[in-house]
Amino acid sequence: MQFTRINNLVGWVVCFIACTVYVLTAEPGGSFWDCGEFVSSCYRLQIPHPPGAPLFVILGRLFIVLFGDGPMAASRAVNIMSALASGFTILFLFWTITHFARRIINVKTTDTLNGGQLWSIMGAGVVGALAYTFSDSFWYSAVEGEVYALSSFFTAIVFWAILKWENHADEPGADRWIVFIFFMMGLSIGVHLLNLLTIPAIVMVYYFRKKDNFNYTVIRKWFLRLTAIGGVLAFIGALIMANADVTERNPSMDSTLAGLMILATALAIGLLFLVEGINKQKKTLYGGIYIFFVLACIITGVVQVGVIQYTVKFAGTFDRWFVNGFGMPFFSGFAFFFIIMAGLIWYGLKYAAKKNWAYLRLGLWCVTFMLIGYSTYLTTMIRSNANPSVDMYNVDNPISLVGYLGREQYGDFPLLYGQKFTARPVDLKSNGMRYQKARDKYIELGEDRKYAFAPADKMIFPRVWDMSNDQNHADYYAFFLGINRMNDGSWERDPTQADNIKFFLQYQMNWMYFRYFMWNFAGKQNDNQGLFAGNVRDGNWITGIKPLDKFIYGDQNLMPDSLKNNKAHNTLFALPLILGLLGLFYHLKKRGDDFGVNFLMFFFTGFAIVLYLNQPGYQPRERDYAYVGSFYAFAVWIGIGVLKVRDWLGKAVKQAGTSAMLATFICLLAVPVLMAQQEWDDHDRSKKVLAPDLAKDYLESCAPNAILFTFGDNDTYPLWYAQEVEGIRRDVRVINYSLLGIDWYINQLRYKVNESAPIDVIWSPEQIEGGKRDYIEYRPDPNIPENRYYDLYDLMKNYVGKDNEQNEYSYPVKKVSVAVDRDFVIKNGTANATDSIVGEMRFEIGKNALMKNDLAVLNVIAANKWQRPIYFTSPQTEGLGIDQFLRRDGMTYRLVPVENDRVNTNWMLDKVTNKFRFGNANVPGVYFDEENRRHLNSIRTAYADLALDLASKNRKEEARKVLHQVDSMMLESNFAYGMSSRGNMHNRNSLVFLEACYLAGDTKLAEKVAASVKKDLEQQVRFYNSLTGRKAEAMDPEKRGAENYLQAISQMQTMYNPQLQIPGKMMAKDTVGNK
């Protein structure tokens, strides 16, 4: 059978298998993390967080329409889109593998295959493609409504397309494949930027195919000239920038970056001579490879910065000139810029045709079609002007689009040269003027300022750079490097360059990349997030080869059953890794050029991302999804490994067809089948609906017309999904605390959203624009007595809200109050008539400085005057001092003028009995990963809290009913009471539930809970006691915690005699509602 025909046929069969697997295991509702936000955006064509994904939103909307355009089908439709995109990714991977395998065997596309060739090539494609189908990270993204599945599709199709061009490069019109590639890249920008990292591999395919057409002498001459000129210009530019940073506070000019430019130039030129000298006979080949590799890196940078960033930046500048300078409408300058660009491209195409400059013509067509694909971002501005409910960054004009694409709200980080985490700023430097759209023009917001650091506080290639500690990044660096903090808050020493490299290799490379790589191709220990290297219990890679795993992590047979039986405990015996390494070396030996192409794909979508992301410690979640492109490239080598196995078998089995068939079946069973068997149970989300159910529990806990402050992705995005898609409780205004630090988000509170009325934030838009009131300090006023409570509204309106020319603000008191009208708060349901209502709500701010989001929360509280219910999803309110006035109303905590009243008993009893849902935790076989378990714990703890309250009020029968309800709705097989987790938080929360059982007089349920928790803790201690050396030292805090909880269970069992009524509670209440 002809190669092309059988290749297409088998490819579609593999695609059908992959699509079927992903559709069957896709989650039916919205998932956690960004999925709720993206599904909401797709359903109503809204604006997700920067840098956005307009093409994903458009395609998602199309799928929703195809699935009936109903709210209950929306998330299913978007999830199916991801599943199909992932299935087609597998199709293009199959065709990529068979392309490389065909070239190794030396078969042309028009040839008729014999049995040995057919089994060899198709076997390689099937094994490699199906191995990636069932790989951990890719499968995870394939079954949820996130951008990574569609991004992988675009990555696969452009890599396949350049190989398609390679097959037809000598035919007329072949370059249309390259134009197609850049059009796909332009479209992919509207999904995710991962696709751009294929450019180096694509350029090298082009070079290897066309190298005989290039005049190496001319290329070499121009490379040396342009490198030298570019190096000099970069040196001058770096000196100018360094001189601009010199101020009175920072008098030393830092020329290090300028020196690095000269060094980089010397290295670029020196490496060319070094490469040429490796083999004099192959000087032209090696030199050409090096020059085109550098060119590929430059093209990648030009696309990333020039096309994506600066086209829009220049267009935004033109728009500002036209609007402010000529009084023209918004978007006039934006349109004019692209008209000019179109005219220049048109002229360039005519000129190139006239001069017969084929490469210029091809380049201009590529830029044109990339910009056409990129134009999906126009829909972002169009929809933002409609002011949808989810309108992140308010991208309703070209100036805002610049910041949106540049992810300005997240800040930036150094890559080549920058500060150490122990550094302290010596000054602020200007980073240009900031502008914002007003009624009929763009107004200045003041200069965008960034911290300046002394040269002594900087280092080359900074990996330990983040001095902020709001997410404990600085503390993590210090912990990792053994640097202690002094009593005055300073650090005992600065990190050295050796420390810097240590963090890069051990954390960023090993922990945040190699560990993920091994998850996919060696095996995975469990789904607990591993926060630091040295923790031998959580989230490591394993193999299932007991002596090896024991040597690295201790005896895995002694691990607690909750971890041994964790569905994410996948043992692959490193077989995919071994087969991939065989394929890697076989590829290198047989086709060095093709190996180099795939290696560039592997490197740039793996190691290069590590270099670019420069991740600090304490990531909120595992980040393996960022590296799936690298795992894709390795799957190519898994497929090629089949050819190596075929060669080995060929020494014993003389018939080529038989050896190839045996190799295919052996590798198929050893790798894809094993991976599917091990990983199906922890990737099957077909019955799980926890995220939308949790959102409903939060929203239904709120009184009508409530204001609900949330604190993280997973108590925000699912709520957006519930409101925007399913239409649940649209009267509740969900406000994300983190986003309140940005002016556009606060301004959105001023308008009605869905059924939620506008909110008074006290200050005008001008008073919070840009950096105004981003940060204010506590400065005591000697004229105000320390024991006086200052009215909060008056403080925010007339003191902090008072403008001054210096834009410097402070607050003079920490003790503040909010007036309370007893009759009013009883009438509107804020408090119960039986409550001990305070005359005024007095509290003390627990911070010496307040950020803009803190101020916004206080403003809402002050201006609300008890008119609308105010809720929080956490009982800890970031040091604002109001925690003692928060009362649990279900999953949420309501601000009430009642001090230390923890539960609104009757309200909460009604909600948990009639409204709460459990994400199918009562359905056998549903898998809940660590993040899901954390939220299930929140639900279970809410029930425990209510039961404790009911028992304390001698309503024990109701308490027992509450406990049995949650026990029956969360099967022990799905969500055990005793489970190992970070800091033993799962078991800690179960002890709260255990205490509730005892106080409610439910001895039988108490024994069930105690037995489960005790078993897990005892097994933990057994495992920790088996460890030695550094392993034991690293796990010592967990061991001590487990021993303490075992002691607590024993004390509780002794203390709570079911025949006696024991007053009081043993467990500390700060365990309740842990977030």
Backbone hydrogen bonds, N-H to C=O, Kabsch-Sander energy under -0.5 kcal/mol:
donor,donor_aa,acceptor,acceptor_aa,energy
3,F,111,D,-2.6
4,T,109,T,-1.3
6,I,2,Q,-2.2
7,N,3,F,-2.8
8,N,4,T,-2.1
9,L,5,R,-2.3
10,V,6,I,-2.7
11,G,7,N,-1.9
12,W,8,N,-2.2
13,V,9,L,-1.7
14,V,10,V,-2.5
15,C,11,G,-2.4
16,F,12,W,-2.4
17,I,13,V,-2.2
18,A,14,V,-2.5
19,C,15,C,-2.8
20,T,16,F,-2.4
21,V,17,I,-2.5
22,Y,18,A,-2.5
23,V,19,C,-2.6
24,L,20,T,-2.4
25,T,21,V,-1.6
26,A,22,Y,-0.7
26,A,23,V,-0.6
27,E,143,V,-2.1
29,G,688,K,-0.6
35,C,32,F,-1.2
36,G,31,S,-0.7
36,G,33,W,-0.6
38,F,34,D,-2.4
39,V,35,C,-2.9
40,S,36,G,-2.0
41,S,37,E,-2.2
42,C,38,F,-2.6
43,Y,39,V,-2.6
44,R,40,S,-1.8
45,L,41,S,-0.7
46,Q,41,S,-1.9
47,I,390,V,-2.6
52,G,49,H,-2.1
55,L,190,G,-1.0
56,F,190,G,-1.5
57,V,53,A,-2.3
58,I,54,P,-2.4
59,L,55,L,-2.9
60,G,56,F,-2.7
61,R,57,V,-2.3
62,L,58,I,-2.1
63,F,59,L,-2.3
64,I,60,G,-2.2
65,V,61,R,-2.2
66,L,62,L,-2.3
67,F,63,F,-1.7
68,G,65,V,-1.7
69,D,64,I,-3.0
73,A,70,G,-1.0
74,A,70,G,-0.7
74,A,71,P,-0.6
75,S,71,P,-0.5
77,A,73,A,-2.6
78,V,74,A,-2.2
79,N,75,S,-2.6
80,I,76,R,-2.3
81,M,77,A,-2.0
82,S,78,V,-2.0
83,A,79,N,-2.3
84,L,80,I,-2.9
85,A,81,M,-2.6
86,S,82,S,-2.3
87,G,83,A,-2.3
88,F,84,L,-2.4
89,T,85,A,-1.5
90,I,86,S,-1.7
91,L,87,G,-1.3
92,F,88,F,-2.1
93,L,89,T,-2.1
94,F,90,I,-2.6
95,W,91,L,-2.1
96,T,92,F,-1.9
97,I,93,L,-2.7
98,T,94,F,-2.6
99,H,95,W,-1.5
100,F,96,T,-2.0
101,A,97,I,-2.9
102,R,98,T,-2.5
103,R,99,H,-1.7
104,I,100,F,-1.8
105,I,101,A,-2.2
106,N,102,R,-0.9
107,V,102,R,-2.5
111,D,108,K,-1.3
113,L,1,M,-2.5
113,L,111,D,-0.5
118,L,114,N,-2.8
119,W,115,G,-2.4
120,S,116,G,-2.0
121,I,117,Q,-2.7
122,M,118,L,-2.4
123,G,119,W,-1.6
124,A,120,S,-1.9
125,G,121,I,-2.1
126,V,122,M,-2.9
127,V,123,G,-2.6
128,G,124,A,-2.3
129,A,125,G,-2.4
130,L,126,V,-2.6
131,A,127,V,-2.0
132,Y,128,G,-1.7
133,T,129,A,-1.9
134,F,130,L,-1.8
135,S,132,Y,-1.3
139,W,135,S,-2.2
140,Y,136,D,-1.8
141,S,137,S,-1.5
142,A,138,F,-1.5
143,V,139,W,-0.7
143,V,140,Y,-0.7
144,E,141,S,-1.0
146,E,144,E,-2.0
150,L,146,E,-0.5
151,S,147,V,-2.4
152,S,148,Y,-2.2
153,F,149,A,-1.7
154,F,150,L,-1.9
155,T,151,S,-2.2
156,A,152,S,-2.6
157,I,153,F,-2.5
158,V,154,F,-2.0
159,F,155,T,-1.7
160,W,156,A,-2.3
161,A,157,I,-2.2
162,I,158,V,-1.7
163,L,159,F,-1.1
164,K,160,W,-2.1
165,W,161,A,-2.5
166,E,162,I,-1.9
167,N,163,L,-1.4
168,H,164,K,-1.0
168,H,165,W,-0.8
169,A,165,W,-0.6
169,A,166,E,-0.6
171,E,168,H,-2.1
174,A,171,E,-1.6
176,R,173,G,-1.6
177,W,174,A,-2.1
179,V,175,D,-2.0
180,F,176,R,-2.5
181,I,177,W,-2.0
182,F,178,I,-2.0
183,F,179,V,-2.0
184,M,180,F,-2.5
185,M,181,I,-2.3
186,G,182,F,-2.2
187,L,183,F,-2.3
188,S,184,M,-2.6
189,I,185,M,-1.4
190,G,186,G,-0.6
190,G,187,L,-1.4
191,V,188,S,-2.2
192,H,188,S,-2.8
195,N,192,H,-0.6
196,L,193,L,-1.5
197,L,194,L,-1.8
198,T,195,N,-1.8
199,I,196,L,-1.7
202,I,198,T,-2.3
203,V,199,I,-2.8
204,M,200,P,-1.9
205,V,201,A,-1.9
206,Y,202,I,-2.1
207,Y,203,V,-2.4
208,F,204,M,-2.7
209,R,205,V,-1.9
210,K,206,Y,-1.9
211,K,207,Y,-1.3
213,N,210,K,-2.3
214,F,210,K,-0.5
214,F,211,K,-1.0
216,Y,214,F,-1.0
219,I,215,N,-2.3
220,R,216,Y,-3.0
221,K,217,T,-2.1
222,W,218,V,-2.3
223,F,219,I,-2.3
224,L,220,R,-2.3
225,R,221,K,-2.1
226,L,222,W,-2.8
227,T,223,F,-2.3
228,A,224,L,-2.2
229,I,225,R,-2.8
230,G,226,L,-3.0
231,G,227,T,-2.5
232,V,228,A,-2.2
233,L,229,I,-2.5
234,A,230,G,-2.6
235,F,231,G,-2.3
236,I,232,V,-2.5
237,G,233,L,-2.8
238,A,234,A,-2.4
239,L,235,F,-2.0
240,I,236,I,-2.4
241,M,237,G,-2.3
242,A,238,A,-2.4
243,N,239,L,-2.5
244,A,240,I,-1.9
245,D,241,M,-1.0
246,V,243,N,-1.2
247,T,250,N,-1.6
254,D,252,S,-0.5
255,S,253,M,-0.9
259,G,255,S,-2.3
260,L,256,T,-2.2
261,M,257,L,-1.7
262,I,258,A,-1.6
263,L,259,G,-2.5
264,A,260,L,-2.9
265,T,261,M,-2.1
266,A,262,I,-2.6
267,L,263,L,-2.6
268,A,264,A,-2.6
269,I,265,T,-2.2
270,G,266,A,-3.1
271,L,267,L,-3.0
272,L,268,A,-0.9
273,F,269,I,-1.5
274,L,270,G,-2.2
275,V,271,L,-2.9
276,E,272,L,-2.4
277,G,273,F,-1.6
278,I,275,V,-1.1
279,N,275,V,-0.5
282,K,279,N,-0.9
283,K,280,K,-1.1
286,Y,282,K,-2.9
287,G,283,K,-2.6
288,G,284,T,-2.3
289,I,285,L,-2.5
290,Y,286,Y,-2.2
291,I,287,G,-2.6
292,F,288,G,-2.6
293,F,289,I,-1.9
294,V,290,Y,-2.3
295,L,291,I,-2.4
296,A,292,F,-2.4
297,C,293,F,-2.1
298,I,294,V,-2.1
299,I,295,L,-2.7
300,T,296,A,-2.3
301,G,297,C,-2.2
302,V,298,I,-2.8
303,V,299,I,-2.6
304,Q,300,T,-2.6
305,V,301,G,-2.9
306,G,301,G,-0.7
306,G,302,V,-1.1
307,V,302,V,-1.9
308,I,303,V,-2.3
309,Q,305,V,-0.7
310,Y,305,V,-2.6
311,T,306,G,-1.2
313,K,309,Q,-2.2
314,F,310,Y,-2.9
315,A,311,T,-2.2
316,G,312,V,-2.6
317,T,313,K,-2.2
318,F,314,F,-2.6
319,D,315,A,-2.1
320,R,316,G,-2.2
321,W,317,T,-2.3
322,F,318,F,-2.7
323,V,319,D,-2.6
324,N,320,R,-2.7
325,G,320,R,-0.6
325,G,321,W,-2.3
326,F,321,W,-0.8
326,F,322,F,-1.0
327,G,323,V,-0.8
328,M,322,F,-2.1
332,S,329,P,-1.6
335,A,331,F,-2.4
336,F,332,S,-2.3
337,F,333,G,-2.3
338,F,334,F,-1.4
339,I,335,A,-1.9
340,I,336,F,-2.5
341,M,337,F,-2.4
342,A,338,F,-2.5
343,G,339,I,-2.3
344,L,340,I,-2.6
345,I,341,M,-2.4
346,W,342,A,-2.6
347,Y,343,G,-2.5
348,G,344,L,-2.7
349,L,345,I,-2.5
350,K,346,W,-2.0
351,Y,347,Y,-2.6
352,A,348,G,-2.6
353,A,349,L,-2.1
354,K,350,K,-2.2
355,K,351,Y,-2.4
356,N,352,A,-0.9
357,W,352,A,-2.6
358,A,356,N,-1.2
361,R,357,W,-2.1
362,L,358,A,-2.7
363,G,359,Y,-2.4
364,L,360,L,-2.5
365,W,361,R,-2.2
366,C,362,L,-2.3
367,V,363,G,-2.3
368,T,364,L,-2.5
369,F,365,W,-2.5
370,M,366,C,-2.1
371,L,367,V,-2.3
372,I,368,T,-2.0
373,G,369,F,-2.2
374,Y,370,M,-2.5
375,S,371,L,-1.1
376,T,373,G,-1.2
377,Y,374,Y,-1.9
378,L,375,S,-2.2
379,T,376,T,-1.4
381,M,377,Y,-1.3
382,I,378,L,-2.1
383,R,379,T,-2.6
384,S,380,T,-2.2
385,N,381,M,-1.7
386,A,383,R,-1.1
387,N,384,S,-1.7
391,D,389,S,-0.9
392,M,47,I,-2.0
394,N,391,D,-1.3
395,V,392,M,-0.5
396,D,394,N,-2.1
401,L,397,N,-1.8
402,V,398,P,-1.5
403,G,399,I,-1.3
404,Y,400,S,-2.4
405,L,401,L,-2.7
406,G,402,V,-1.8
407,R,404,Y,-1.0
408,E,403,G,-2.2
410,Y,407,R,-1.7
411,G,408,E,-1.3
418,G,459,M,-2.1
420,K,457,D,-2.2
421,F,464,V,-1.6
423,A,420,K,-1.4
426,V,452,A,-2.8
427,D,452,A,-1.2
429,K,450,K,-3.4
431,N,432,G,-0.5
431,N,448,D,-3.2
434,R,446,G,-2.1
436,Q,443,I,-2.1
438,A,441,K,-3.1
443,I,436,Q,-2.9
445,L,434,R,-3.2
446,G,434,R,-0.6
448,D,432,G,-3.6
449,R,447,E,-0.7
450,K,429,K,-2.7
452,A,427,D,-3.1
457,D,454,A,-1.9
458,K,455,P,-1.6
459,M,418,G,-3.0
461,F,416,L,-3.5
465,W,463,R,-0.7
467,M,465,W,-0.9
472,N,469,N,-1.2
474,A,468,S,-1.3
476,Y,472,N,-1.7
477,Y,473,H,-2.2
478,A,474,A,-2.3
479,F,475,D,-2.6
480,F,476,Y,-3.0
481,L,477,Y,-2.4
482,G,478,A,-1.1
483,I,478,A,-2.4
484,N,482,G,-0.5
486,M,490,S,-3.6
489,G,486,M,-1.8
492,E,484,N,-2.6
500,N,496,T,-2.2
501,I,497,Q,-2.4
502,K,498,A,-2.3
503,F,499,D,-2.5
504,F,500,N,-2.0
505,L,501,I,-2.8
506,Q,502,K,-3.0
507,Y,503,F,-1.8
508,Q,503,F,-1.9
509,M,504,F,-2.6
510,N,505,L,-1.9
511,W,506,Q,-1.0
512,M,507,Y,-2.3
513,Y,509,M,-0.5
514,F,509,M,-3.0
515,R,510,N,-2.4
517,F,513,Y,-2.6
518,M,514,F,-2.5
519,W,515,R,-1.9
520,N,516,Y,-1.5
521,F,517,F,-1.2
522,A,518,M,-2.9
523,G,518,M,-2.2
524,K,570,N,-2.3
525,Q,540,N,-2.9
531,L,529,Q,-0.7
535,N,532,F,-1.6
536,V,534,G,-1.0
542,I,523,G,-1.1
546,K,544,G,-1.0
549,D,545,I,-2.5
550,K,546,K,-2.7
551,F,547,P,-2.0
552,I,548,L,-1.8
553,Y,549,D,-3.1
554,G,550,K,-1.8
556,Q,554,G,-0.6
558,L,555,D,-1.3
559,M,556,Q,-1.1
563,L,560,P,-1.6
564,K,560,P,-2.6
565,N,561,D,-2.9
566,N,563,L,-0.7
569,H,566,N,-2.5
570,N,524,K,-1.8
570,N,568,A,-1.3
571,T,569,H,-0.5
572,L,522,A,-1.4
572,L,570,N,-0.7
573,F,543,T,-2.9
574,A,522,A,-1.5
575,L,572,L,-2.1
577,L,521,F,-2.0
578,I,574,A,-2.7
579,L,575,L,-2.7
580,G,576,P,-2.3
581,L,577,L,-2.5
582,L,578,I,-2.3
583,G,579,L,-2.2
584,L,580,G,-2.4
585,F,581,L,-2.3
586,Y,582,L,-2.2
587,H,583,G,-2.7
588,L,584,L,-2.2
589,K,585,F,-2.1
590,K,586,Y,-2.5
591,R,587,H,-2.8
595,F,591,R,-2.6
596,G,592,G,-2.3
597,V,593,D,-1.8
598,N,594,D,-2.4
599,F,595,F,-2.8
600,L,596,G,-2.0
601,M,597,V,-1.7
602,F,598,N,-2.5
603,F,599,F,-3.2
604,F,600,L,-2.7
605,T,601,M,-1.6
606,G,603,F,-1.2
608,A,603,F,-2.5
610,V,606,G,-1.8
611,L,607,F,-2.2
612,Y,608,A,-2.2
613,L,609,I,-3.1
614,N,610,V,-1.7
626,A,623,R,-1.7
627,Y,624,D,-1.8
628,V,625,Y,-0.9
630,S,605,T,-1.0
630,S,627,Y,-0.8
631,F,627,Y,-1.6
632,Y,628,V,-2.1
633,A,629,G,-1.8
634,F,630,S,-1.8
635,A,631,F,-1.8
636,V,632,Y,-1.0
637,W,633,A,-1.0
638,I,634,F,-1.8
639,G,635,A,-2.0
640,I,636,V,-2.1
641,G,637,W,-1.9
642,V,638,I,-0.6
642,V,639,G,-1.4
643,L,640,I,-1.2
644,K,640,I,-1.0
645,V,641,G,-2.1
646,R,642,V,-2.4
647,D,643,L,-2.0
648,W,644,K,-2.1
649,L,645,V,-2.7
650,G,646,R,-2.1
651,K,647,D,-0.7
651,K,648,W,-1.2
652,A,649,L,-1.4
653,V,649,L,-3.4
654,K,652,A,-0.6
659,S,655,Q,-2.4
660,A,656,A,-2.2
661,M,657,G,-2.1
662,L,658,T,-2.8
663,A,659,S,-2.4
664,T,660,A,-2.2
665,F,661,M,-2.3
666,I,662,L,-2.8
667,C,663,A,-2.5
668,L,664,T,-2.4
669,L,665,F,-2.3
670,A,666,I,-2.5
671,V,667,C,-1.8
673,V,668,L,-2.5
674,L,669,L,-0.7
675,M,671,V,-2.8
676,A,672,P,-2.7
677,Q,673,V,-2.5
678,Q,674,L,-2.4
679,E,675,M,-2.2
680,W,676,A,-1.6
683,H,679,E,-0.6
683,H,680,W,-1.3
684,D,680,W,-1.2
685,R,25,T,-2.3
685,R,683,H,-1.0
688,K,685,R,-1.3
689,V,919,G,-0.9
693,D,689,V,-1.7
694,L,690,L,-3.3
695,A,691,A,-2.1
696,K,692,P,-2.0
697,D,693,D,-2.1
698,Y,694,L,-2.4
699,L,695,A,-2.7
700,E,696,K,-3.0
701,S,697,D,-0.8
701,S,698,Y,-0.6
702,C,699,L,-1.5
706,A,703,A,-0.9
707,I,869,P,-2.8
708,L,733,R,-3.1
709,F,707,I,-0.5
709,F,871,Y,-2.8
710,T,735,I,-2.8
715,D,712,G,-0.8
716,T,713,D,-1.3
717,Y,713,D,-2.5
720,W,716,T,-2.1
721,Y,717,Y,-2.3
722,A,718,P,-2.4
723,Q,719,L,-2.3
724,E,720,W,-3.4
725,V,721,Y,-2.5
726,E,721,Y,-1.3
727,G,723,Q,-0.5
728,I,722,A,-2.6
732,V,729,R,-1.4
733,R,706,A,-2.8
734,V,732,V,-0.8
735,I,708,L,-3.2
735,I,733,R,-0.5
737,Y,710,T,-3.2
737,Y,735,I,-0.5
740,L,736,N,-1.0
740,L,737,Y,-0.5
741,G,738,S,-1.3
742,I,739,L,-1.8
745,Y,742,I,-0.6
746,I,742,I,-1.7
747,N,743,D,-2.4
748,Q,744,W,-1.2
749,L,745,Y,-0.7
749,L,746,I,-1.2
750,R,747,N,-1.4
751,Y,748,Q,-1.3
753,V,756,S,-1.9
755,E,730,R,-1.1
756,S,753,V,-3.0
757,A,755,E,-0.5
759,I,749,L,-2.7
761,V,759,I,-0.6
763,W,761,V,-2.8
767,Q,764,S,-0.9
768,I,764,S,-0.6
768,I,765,P,-1.0
769,E,765,P,-0.7
772,K,769,E,-1.9
774,D,771,G,-1.8
776,I,850,L,-2.5
777,E,809,Y,-1.0
778,Y,848,N,-2.6
779,R,777,E,-0.6
779,R,811,Y,-2.1
781,D,812,P,-1.1
784,I,781,D,-2.1
788,R,785,P,-1.3
790,Y,788,R,-0.6
790,Y,815,K,-2.5
792,L,817,S,-2.9
795,L,791,D,-2.5
796,M,792,L,-2.5
797,K,793,Y,-2.8
798,N,794,D,-2.4
799,Y,794,D,-0.6
799,Y,795,L,-1.3
800,V,795,L,-2.7
801,G,795,L,-0.5
801,G,796,M,-0.5
802,K,799,Y,-1.1
803,D,801,G,-0.5
807,N,804,N,-1.2
809,Y,807,N,-0.5
811,Y,777,E,-2.1
816,V,814,K,-0.7
816,V,843,F,-2.6
817,S,790,Y,-1.9
818,V,841,M,-1.6
820,V,839,G,-1.3
822,R,820,V,-0.8
825,V,821,D,-2.5
826,I,822,R,-1.8
827,K,823,D,-2.2
828,N,824,F,-2.3
829,G,826,I,-0.9
830,T,825,V,-1.2
831,A,825,V,-2.0
835,D,832,N,-1.7
837,I,835,D,-1.4
838,V,897,P,-2.7
841,M,818,V,-3.0
842,R,840,E,-1.0
843,F,816,V,-2.4
845,I,814,K,-2.7
846,G,879,G,-2.1
850,L,776,I,-2.8
852,K,774,D,-1.5
855,L,851,M,-2.3
856,A,852,K,-2.3
857,V,853,N,-2.0
858,L,854,D,-2.3
859,N,855,L,-2.6
860,V,856,A,-2.3
861,I,857,V,-2.3
862,A,858,L,-2.8
863,A,859,N,-2.9
864,N,860,V,-1.8
865,K,861,I,-1.1
867,Q,864,N,-2.0
871,Y,707,I,-3.5
872,F,893,Y,-1.9
873,T,709,F,-1.9
877,T,875,P,-0.6
880,L,877,T,-1.2
885,F,882,I,-2.2
886,L,883,D,-1.7
887,R,885,F,-0.5
887,R,894,R,-2.5
888,R,902,R,-3.0
889,D,892,T,-2.9
890,G,892,T,-0.6
891,M,697,D,-0.5
893,Y,872,F,-2.7
894,R,887,R,-3.3
895,L,870,I,-2.9
896,V,885,F,-2.8
896,V,894,R,-0.6
898,V,896,V,-1.1
899,E,836,S,-0.5
900,N,884,Q,-2.9
901,D,898,V,-0.6
902,R,900,N,-0.7
904,N,888,R,-2.8
905,T,903,V,-1.3
908,M,904,N,-2.7
909,L,905,T,-2.6
910,D,906,N,-2.0
911,K,907,W,-1.9
912,V,908,M,-2.8
913,T,909,L,-1.7
914,N,910,D,-2.1
915,K,911,K,-2.8
916,F,911,K,-1.5
921,A,918,F,-1.2
923,V,920,N,-1.8
926,V,923,V,-1.4
927,Y,684,D,-0.5
929,D,927,Y,-0.5
933,R,929,D,-2.9
934,R,930,E,-2.1
935,H,931,E,-1.4
936,L,932,N,-2.4
937,N,933,R,-2.4
938,S,934,R,-1.3
939,I,935,H,-1.9
940,R,936,L,-2.9
941,T,937,N,-2.8
942,A,938,S,-1.7
943,Y,939,I,-1.8
944,A,940,R,-2.2
945,D,941,T,-2.8
946,L,942,A,-2.1
947,A,943,Y,-2.7
948,L,944,A,-2.6
949,D,945,D,-2.1
950,L,946,L,-2.8
951,A,947,A,-2.8
952,S,948,L,-2.2
953,K,949,D,-1.0
953,K,950,L,-0.6
954,N,951,A,-1.8
955,R,950,L,-3.0
959,A,955,R,-1.8
960,R,956,K,-2.7
961,K,957,E,-2.0
962,V,958,E,-2.2
963,L,959,A,-2.3
964,H,960,R,-2.6
965,Q,961,K,-2.1
966,V,962,V,-1.8
967,D,963,L,-2.1
968,S,964,H,-2.4
969,M,965,Q,-1.5
970,M,966,V,-0.8
971,L,921,A,-1.9
974,N,971,L,-0.7
975,F,971,L,-3.0
979,M,977,Y,-0.7
984,N,981,S,-2.2
985,M,982,R,-1.6
988,R,984,N,-2.4
989,N,985,M,-2.4
990,S,986,H,-1.8
991,L,987,N,-1.7
992,V,988,R,-1.1
993,F,989,N,-1.7
994,L,990,S,-2.5
995,E,991,L,-2.4
996,A,992,V,-1.9
997,C,993,F,-2.0
998,Y,994,L,-2.2
999,L,995,E,-2.7
1000,A,996,A,-2.0
1001,G,997,C,-0.5
1001,G,998,Y,-1.2
1002,D,997,C,-2.6
1003,T,1001,G,-1.2
1006,A,1002,D,-2.1
1007,E,1003,T,-2.6
1008,K,1004,K,-1.8
1009,V,1005,L,-2.5
1010,A,1006,A,-3.0
1011,A,1007,E,-2.4
1012,S,1008,K,-1.8
1013,V,1009,V,-2.6
1014,K,1010,A,-2.9
1015,K,1011,A,-2.2
1016,D,1012,S,-1.8
1017,L,1013,V,-2.6
1018,E,1014,K,-2.7
1019,Q,1015,K,-2.2
1020,Q,1016,D,-2.3
1021,V,1017,L,-2.5
1022,R,1018,E,-2.2
1023,F,1019,Q,-2.1
1024,Y,1020,Q,-2.8
1025,N,1021,V,-2.5
1026,S,1022,R,-0.9
1026,S,1023,F,-0.8
1027,L,1023,F,-0.5
1027,L,1024,Y,-1.2
1031,K,1028,T,-1.1
1032,A,1028,T,-0.9
1033,E,1029,G,-2.1
1034,A,1030,R,-2.7
1035,M,1031,K,-1.5
1036,D,1033,E,-0.9
1039,K,1035,M,-2.3
1040,R,1036,D,-2.7
1041,G,1037,P,-2.1
1042,A,1038,E,-2.4
1043,E,1039,K,-2.5
1044,N,1040,R,-2.3
1045,Y,1041,G,-2.1
1046,L,1042,A,-2.2
1047,Q,1043,E,-2.1
1048,A,1044,N,-2.0
1049,I,1045,Y,-2.2
1050,S,1046,L,-2.1
1051,Q,1047,Q,-2.5
1052,M,1048,A,-2.5
1053,Q,1049,I,-2.9
1054,T,1050,S,-1.9
1055,M,1051,Q,-2.9
1056,Y,1052,M,-2.8
1057,N,1055,M,-1.5
1060,L,1057,N,-2.2
1062,I,1060,L,-0.8
1071,T,1068,A,-1.6
1072,V,1069,K,-1.7
1074,N,1071,T,-1.1
